[in-house]
Amino acid sequence: MAKNLVIVESPSKSKTIEKYLGKDFKVVSSKGHIRDLATSGPLGLGVDIENGFKPNYIPIKGKSSVISSLKKDVKDSDLVYLASDPDREGEAIAWHLKDALGIKDNKYKRVLFNEITHDKVIDAINNPTVIDDNLVRSQETRRILDRIIGFRLSKLLQAKIGAKSAGRVQSVALKLIVDREREIEAFTPEEYWKIIAIFKDFEAELFKYKNEDIELHTEEEANKVLDALSEEYKVESIDKKEKKRKSKFPFITSTLQQEASTKLGFPAKKTMSIAQKLYEGIDLGNETTGLITYMRTDSIRLSDDFTRPAMKYIEETYGKKYVGYIKQAKSKDNVQDAHEAIRPTSILREPTKVKQYLSNDEFKLYSLIYKRTLASLMADATVNSTTIIFDNNDYKFKTTGQVLLFDGYLKVYGDYESSEEKILPEIGENEVAKTTNVESTQHFTQPPARYTEAKLIKELEELGIGRPSTYATIIDTIKSRDYVELVDKKFKPTPMGIETTDKLQEFFSDLINTEYTRDMEEDLDKVADGKAIWNEVLKRFYDLFEPRVKSAFTDMEKKAPEETGENCPECGSPLVIRKGKYGEFIACSNYPTCKYIKKEKEETQIIEVCDCPNCDGKIIVRKSRRGKEFYGCNNYPKCKTAYWDKPISKNCPECGKMLTEKNGKIKCSSCDYSE
């Protein structure tokens, strides 16, 4: 019997850690959260608002057996190590485990695994701490806040306009997308013209007239300039400068999501899923180890244990001149510096050395993380930048060139950052270049671009809205709710997304906005720092929020159901599209006086597939109550012949029953025969 019990969140992580700790430890998994707020009580919130916002927690569906098994493990152990993830969510999970499993204060320790490697796991076990109650309260406040907003606003929108949901951060993210779309719609393009002088080895663009910026708005204005130009372009000035090109900081959660989106084409949800696997542990044949540190972090800090060998690696691999320095950033108020930036657990574990153990996507993401971290510690790149200004009858033309003198960090990160060289010919001041090849081209100003996933994440982070660890979920939610669609990999709001935003702004404009959401994040940080009382934060919010909700339930106009253009065959009223438990259906607008509902056979074209093998009917395409297609007899309910796979007019050579086809594969509907 193991005297020590370690409880982690992930089953895969538990297997890795148990190998490190040996026979005196038993490592088990809670499989994530084990409890959540109930949906009972006033308004179904699971929160006793009248009693200081006291939460009512119940086991998550399907977790009762997990809790029972964990209780037995706790009873059989002398000491319990609560090793959920090292962030606020993980701290809350640790507290829930302690509370739900009845673990006494003197029988538990809290451990933080910032990386899943042998030495770091052993070190964490040898240096345990206790649960941070302030972090738990902060996360609990966030959960209650999101439950109140989500339940109340979602119920309101479902009742009034048929929208699916609303949320504290989700609705603000959607508002950003809708606001941007309105900017695009309101944008009026303005005409402008460019004039380019084309020489043998370079081009120069008009940018000034008599040292004043020049703008050309019509073809007439452009032609006037062309008429005033001669063939001779005299060099007025040459400016040569060496410039440093600095590498970026190592990844935090938000920048990893952005870079993986732009460089690898990964959605944020996919990035975080792959990063989770790299963190929890990869079987490398002779060992199982985590390849990266914990992937939910706001900190760019790198530990001395990593930077010392990394600097040595850079010098030995690339030379002393490539060794850089440790970058320092100005700390933001909302940065959580509990652990490091996202980095490889060992600088010696080069991507090519572990490629055979990784999927293609895992290799791509690990390579990006590895090279970004290494590049952050390398020397700056150096470029020689040249700007030449020409004069032609007081019209000033400019050309620029750039030559890479020293690649520095681009030695490893050049695949992800472009560094195109443009070499200008040797030319001295007062020299004259000649050309008659001058082009004027028409252009129009462009509206602001729609948000890509990377740009939206960057905007949310800069506005201080939400937490980087939640961005993937937020984006996935607004996509799955059909509030947005992707057009050329950019977010465009759907009519439902626009209507949802408009209704929320009509009644909650001072709550669903970037400023209030940012201020709420700051309040949650204050709770985490012990500088604010959690239920006082909730009370201030609720006293402002709930009266607005009640008013909206009364004053928000209910959206009329969409008419189909047909009339009810029973009472003559218009037929409308309604939404039910199993999706949309067509019914009479005069409900409840008239309860007519159009049957599926009436609204869909009958598609015959083949003869029914059991009666004189036809097998047709039908739909289940949940909208899933199947194949059944048109003599139902007299004949109940039905198939999930498409039947074909051919019988099984072994049993004589109907053969079916799915994805090009033919098999028997009754026996094991296939072809």
N, C-alpha and C positions, 0 to 999 in steps of 0.2 A: 504494500500500500504506500503510495507516494505521500510524503508528509506535506509537500508544497503543491498548491494548485495555482496554475496560471490561466486566467481567462482572457482571451483575445476576441476580436470581432470576427475574424475571417477564418474559415476552416483551413484554407491553404496556408495561411500564416501560422496556424497552430502546428501544422506538420513540420514546417521549417524550424520553428523555435524549439520544439520538443527534441529535435536532433541535437541542438546546441546544449541543452540543460541537463540531459542525462536522466538516470533512473530515479533520482530523488524528486523529480518534478513530473507532474501530469499537466499537460497543456490541452485545454478544451476551448471550444468556440461558442460564443453567444449568438453567432450568425447575425450580427448587427444589433439593432435595438430590440429589447424584449418587451417594452411597455410603451404605451402612448396614451394621450388624453382620451377619455371616454367620449362617446357621442350622446350621452344622456344628460339629464338635468336641464335647467332653463336654457332655451334656445339650442339645445343639443351641443353645447360648447365643451362640456366636460370640465367646466371651471365654475367654482362657487364665487361669483362676482361680489355678492353681498358679504362674504366672509373673507375679505382681503385677497380675492382672486386665487383662492386655494384650488390647486389642480386635483382632479380625480383621475388617477392613472389605472389602467387595466392592461392585462397581457395583450399583446398584439395577436391577432388571429393566427392560429397555428403555432404559437410560441409556448403554449402551456406545457407541452411535453419537454421542450428545451429547458424551461424553468425548473420543472420537476427533476430532470437529470442533473442540472447544475446544483440544485439544493442537496442532492445526494452526494455529489462530489465535494461540496463545501463541508458537509457533515463529516466526511471521511478524511478531511485534511486538517493539518495544524495551522497552516498559514495560507492565505489567499492573496495572490498578486493580481490586481485588476489592471490589465494591460491593453485597454481599448486605445484607439488612435490618439496621438498627441495633439489634440485641438479641442475647441470648446464642445463640439459634438461628442468627441470621445470622452471628455470629462463628464458630460451629462450621462453617457452610457455607463461609465464606471459608477456613478452615484446610483443610478437605477439598479444596477446589479447588486450593489451593497445593500440597498434598501429592500429590494424585492426578495433577495436571498437571505435576508436577516443576518448579514455578516456583522459581527461586533467590531467596535473600533480597534480593539487590541488584537484582532485576528486578520487584519488586512493590511496590504501595502499597495500604493499606487506606483506603477512603473510606466515610463515613457520610452517607447522604441522609436527613435527618430530615424533609425535605419535598421534593417533586419540583416545584420551580419553577426558572426559568432562573437567577436570581441565586444561589440556595442550592446548586444543582448545581455551578455554576462555582466558588463559594466552597469547597465540599467538595473539588473536584478540586485547587484551589490550596493546600489545607491538609490533606494526607493524613496518615495515621498508620500504625501497624503493627498486626498481629493481636495481640490481648490473649490471651496464652497461658493466663492464669488463668481468663478467661471460657470459653475453649475447654474447659479441663479440667473446669470446673463443669458445662457442658452435656454433656460426654462422660460424666461420672460419673452425671448424671441419666439419660442414655440407657442406660447399663449397668445401673443400679439398676432402672429400669423393665423392662428386658429380663429380668433375673433373676426379679423378682417376677412379671411377666406370664407368662412361659413356665412357671415352676415351679407357680404357683398355678392357672393356667388348665388345665394338664395334669392336675393333681390333681382339680380340680372336674369336669372333663370325664369323668374316669374314674370318679369316685365318685357324682356326682349328676346328670351330664348338663348342667351349667351351661356357658355358652359361654366366659366369660373372667373374669379378676380383674385388678386393677391397684392400684398404690400409692395413688393418689389416687381413682381410680374407685370402689374398694371402700369407702373412707371416706365418699365422697359418698353412696353407696348406703346405708351404715349410718345416716347422718343421717336419711335418708328412712324407713328401717325403724324406727328408734328413735322418730321422731315418730308413725308409725302406731300403735306400741304404746302411746304416751302417749294417743292418741285412744281406742284400744280400752279402756284401763284407766280412762278418765275417767268419773267419776260426776257427772252434772248435779245442781246444787243449786238449789232453788227460792228466788227472791227477788222482792220486790214494790217497785214504784216508785209514788210519789204525786206527781202533777203538778197544780198550781193553774193554771187557764187563765183569763187575762185577755183583754181586747179586743185588745191590741197585742203581747202577749208571754206567755210561760209561765214558771213558776218551779217548780223541783223541790226536794222535801224532801231535806235532806242532814244535818241535825243535830237533836238534842233536848237542850236546856239545854247547848249548846256541846260536846256529845259526839257523835261520829259515830253515826248510827243505821242499823241494818240490820233489814229486815223480811223474815222467812223464810216467813210463812204468810199466808193471806187473813185469818185471825182477827186477827193482829197489825196488818195494814193497816186493817181495819175499826175497830179500837180507836183508831187515829190519826184516822181520818175522823170518828169520833164526838166526838173531843176538839177538832176545829177549829171556829172561828167563821167568819163571813163576812168579818171584817176582817183585813187583812194590813198590819201597820205597818212602814214602812221603818225598818230598824235602822241600816243603813250604806250609803253609796254610795262606791265606790272608782273613781276615774277616773285612768287612766294612759296616757301615750303610750309605745308600745312600738315598738322597731325590729324589722323583719323583714329578716333578712340573706339575701342571695342565696347560692347554693351555689358551691363551687369549680368550676373548669372540669373537663371530663371526664378521667378516667383510664380504662383499659380496662374495669375492672369496673363503674364507675358508668355508663359508656356502655351497657354490656350491660343493666344493671338498668333504666335510664331508657327505653331503646328497647323493653324488654320491657313495662314498665308503661304507657308513654305511646303507643307505636306498635304494640304487639302483636307485635314481632319476636322470634323465637327468637335466642339468642346466636349461633348459627352463621350465621344470615342477617345479623345486624348486622355481624359481622366480615367477611363476604364483601362486603357493600356498602361498608363502610369501606375495605377493601383497594382497591376500584376508585376511590373518591374520593381515596385517597392516591396511587395509581400514575399517575393523569392522566386528565383528561376533555378531549375535543375541544370547544373553545368557539368553533369557527368560524375565528377569526383566530389562535388559539393552542391548544396542548395543554399543560395544566398540572395539577398536583395541587391539589385543592381543600382538603385537610386535611393536617395533619402526621401523622407515623407513629402508627398506632392501637394499638400495643402499648407501653404505658407505665404506670408507677406514679407518675409525677411530676405535680404540679399546677402546676409552674413555668411561667410565661409569659415569653418573652424581651423584653428592652427594645425590640428591633426591632419587636415586635408591639404591646406595650402603649402605646408613645408615640403611634403613629398611631391606635390604638384609642381612647385617651382624647380625642384631638383630634376624632375622628369622633363620639363621644358628645356632646361639647360643641356641635359644629356642628349635629348632627342633632336633639338633644333639649333642649339648653340646659345651662348650666354647673352647675345644681343637680343634674343627673343624673349628673355625673362622680363616680365612687366612688374606690376604692383597690384596690391589689393585695393580695389576701388571702395570708396566710402560715399554713401548717399546721404542727403539730408533726410532725417527721419520724418515721416508723416505721422500726424496725430493718430491715424487709425491703423498703423502698422502693428501687427502682432509679432514680436521678435522672440517668440518662445523657442524657435529652432532655426535651422539654417535654410539657405536657399536650396532649390532643387538641384542636386548634383549627383555625379556617380559616387558610389560608396568607395571605389578605389580608382585612382587615376591610372593604375597599371592594367585595369580591365578594359582594354581598348575594344571598340565596337567590333572590329574584324575578328578578335579572339573569341567573342561569344556569339558571333552571327549564327553559327550552326545550331545553337540552342534556342534561337528566337524565331518567331514568325516574321514575315516581311515587314508588317506594320510595327511590331515591337522593335525590330532592328532600326527602322527609320527614326522612331521617337527616341530610342536610347542614343543613337548617333547624334541627334540634334542636341540632346541634353549634355552629352559628354563634350561635344565640340564647343558648345556655348560656354560651358564652365571653364574648359581649358583656355579658350580665347579670352575670357574675362581676366585671366592672370598673365596674359602675354603683352608684349610691348605694343605701343601704338604703331599703326602703319603710317608711312610718310609719303606724301604726294607733292610733286612740283606742279603748282597751279600757275598758269600763265593767262593773262588777260591783255588783249591788244585792242586799242580803240583807233579807228580810222576816221578821218575827216574828209567829207566831200561836199564842198560849198556850204559849210556850216551844219550839214547833216552828219550825225555821229553814228558810226556802226561799230558793233562790238562782237568779238569772237573770243572764246575761251578754250583752253586746252588743259589736259591733266596727264601727268606721267607718274606712274607708281615708282618711287625711289626705293622703298623698303616695305615689304609686304606685312611684316609684323604678325598681328593676330590673324590676318587674312590667310596666313599659311594653313590654318586649320579650319577657319570659318568662311573661306572664300566661296564655298559652294552655296552659301546662304545669303551672301551679300555681293551685289554686282560691283565690279571695279573696272569699268571700261576706260581704256586709255584713248585719249585724243591728242595726237602729236601735231603741233603747229610748226610750220617751216621757220627756219632761222630768218629773221628780218629785223632791221634796225630802225630806230626812231628817225623820222623824216623821210624814210624810204617810201616809194610810191608803188602800189600794186594796181594793175589795170584789169578791168573787166567790163564787158557790155552785157554780161549775163546777169540781169537783175529781175527778180520775180516779185510780183505783188499777189498776195493770196487773201481771199476772203475767209473770215472766221466769225463765229458767233459765241458769245459767252455761254457757259454751261451752268445748269442748275446744280445745287449741291447734290452729291451722290447719295444714293440709298446706303443704308448701313450693311456692310458685310458682317459676318459673325465676329470677326476679329475687331472691326471698328466699333461694334456695339459693346463688346466686352471692355475695350479701352475707354469708351465714353462712360460706362457705368463705373469703372474704377476711378476715373478722374473726377467724377461727380460725387464719389464717396457713397454710392448706393449699393446696398447688399454687401456680400462678402465674395471674394474670388471663388471660394469653394462652392458657392451656390449658383454661379453664372451658368454652368452647363445645364443645371436643372431648370433654371428660369427660361433659357432659350428653348429647351426641349418642350417646355410646357406651352409657350405661346405658339409653337409650331403644331403640337399635337391638338391644341384647342381650335385649330384652323383660324387663328387670329391673323396669321401672316402666311405668305407663300414666298418661295424662293424664285426670283427672276434673275438669271445670270449670276447666281450665288449671292444675291442681295435680297434683303427683306423688303417685301411690299405688303402693306396691310390689306387684309380682305375687307369686304363690306361689313362683315360682322366685327372685325377688329376695330374698324373706324367707329361703328355705332357704339360698341362697348366703351371705347375711350370717350366718346362724346357724352354719353350718359353719365359716366363717372365724373367727368369734368363739370357737368351741369350741377351736380349735387355735392361733389367732394373735391372741388378744385384746390382747396387749401390743405387737403390731406394726401391726395394722390398727386404728388408733384415731387420734383427732385429735391427741393430745399427741405421739406418736411421729412422726407424719407432719409435724407442725409443726417438731419438733426436726430432722428430716432436712432440711427446707427451710433451716433455719438453718445446718446443716453445709454444704449446697451453696453458700450465700452466703459462708461462710468460705473455701471453695475459690476462689470467684470473687474474693475480696479477698486471696488469697494467704496466708490465716491457717490453712489446713488442707491436708493432703496428700491428694490425691484417692483414691489406692488404699488409704490407711489408713482413710478413711471407709468405703469399700466393704468392707474386711476386717472391720471392727467389725460392720457390718450382716450380712455373709454368715455369720460365725461364730455369730451368734445365729439367723439365719433358716434356714439349710440343715438343721440338725438337726431343727428343727420340721417341715420339709417331709417329711423321711424318716420321722419318727414318724407324721405324718398319713397318708402313703401306706400305712403298716402298720395304724394304729388307726382311721382314719375308716371308718365303716360305709358299704358300697356300697349305694346306693339300688336296691331291687328294681324291675324294669321293671313298668309298669302293665299289669294284666291286662285283656283285652277282654271277658271273660265268655263267650268261646267256647272250645271244646276243639279240639286238633289232630286233623284227620281221619286222621292216619297213626298217632299213638301215644296219643292221648287226653289228653295233657298240656295245661295251659292255654295259650292263645295270648296273647302279650304284645306291647306296642308297643316297638319298638327304634328306635334312631337310626343311620342310616348316612350315607354320603358324600352321598347325594342327598336326604336328609330322612328322615322317619319311615316305617317299614314294619311289618307284622305278621308275626310268626314264632313258632315253637314255643319254649316256655320250657325245653324239654329239650335245647336246643342245648349241645354239639355232637353228642350222641348222635342226636338227631333234627334234621335240617336243613331241615325243612319251612318254606317261606315262602309266605304267602298272596299269590296273584297279584292284580293290579289288577282284573281282570274279576270276581274273586270278591268284592272288598270295595267295589266301586262299582256303583251302579245304571247300567245301560246306557241311554244317552240317544241315541235315533235322530234323525238330522237329515234325511236324504233317501236315496233310492236311489243306489247306487254306479253311476256312468256306465260302468264298465269290466267289471262282472261282475253276478251276480245278488244280491250282498250289499247291506248297508246301510252308509251313512256314519254313524259314531257318534263321540261325544266321547271322546277318548283322552288320555292323559298321557304326555309324554316321560320319559326317565329322570331328568331334572332337575325334573320336576313341572310342566312347562309344558303347558297344554292345546293340543291340535290336533285335527283332524278326519280320521279314517282309516277304511278299510274293515274290517268285522268279519271278513272272510275272510283277513286278514293271518295268515301271511306269503305265502299263495297269491296274494293281490291286494295290491299295495303302494300303492294309490291313497291319497293323503294331501294335506291342505291346512292351512295355518296359519290362513287366514281362513275364516269360516263359509260353506260352499257352500249354494246355494239351488237349488230345483228348476226351473231355467231355464237354457237354453243360450245361448251367445254368438251373436248374429246375424251376426257376421263370420267366426268360425272354428268355431263349433259346440261348443266346449268348455264346461265347467261355469263358471257365474258365481259369484262369491263376494261376501260383504258384510262390511264392517268400518266401524264408526262411522257407519253409515247410508249409506256410499258403496258402490255396486255396481261391480265391475270383473271383467274376465275373468281366469281362472286361467292363461291361456296367452298371449293377445295383449295389445295395449295398449288394447283397448276398455274404456270406462267409461261410466257413466250416472249 
